[in-house]
Amino acid sequence: MENNIKGKVLNLFIAKDKKREDEDKILLDKNGILGDKFYGKNIHRSVLIVSTHSYKLVEHNNIDINYGQLGENILIDYNPYHLKIGTQLKIDGVILEISQKCTLCKSLSKVDHCLSDLLKDDRGIFAKVIQEGEIQKNSEINILDN
């Protein structure tokens, strides 16, 4: 059973070697995002979802970064950081389950040395794929009742 629509997908990214590529759609299976350099490495960290909330926080602190620089695969206009581990999100036919809060990594300090402290609780969430399929830009996000 679905709740009402919570938001939408604004951007999609796939990590390739040393850069992130902006995509119109991504394909997901139980191992993650097809074509992503992290595919199949850790199913509990298969998909990084980041809210525009994080970018607004960064902008408010006068740090200039572009979408994708926080390492996300999916950028959304809804802030899901309060949701509990195990909560499921439905985007198009794909069901993702929140598996952990995103921890900060060294790569953020390469973007700006202040990001680690600024985003310690607002970097994003990791999800694993429960139901595979395709996600497109502008898709609606539903929170499923558990």
Secondary structure, DSSP 4 states (H G I P E B T S, - for coil): -EEEEEEEEEEEEEEETTEEEEESEEEEETTEETT-TTTTT-GGGSEEEEEHHHHHHHHHTT----TTTT--SEEESS--TTSPTT-EEEETTEEEEEEEEPPP-HHHHHH-TTHHHHTTT-S-EEEEEEE-EEEETT-EEEEEP-
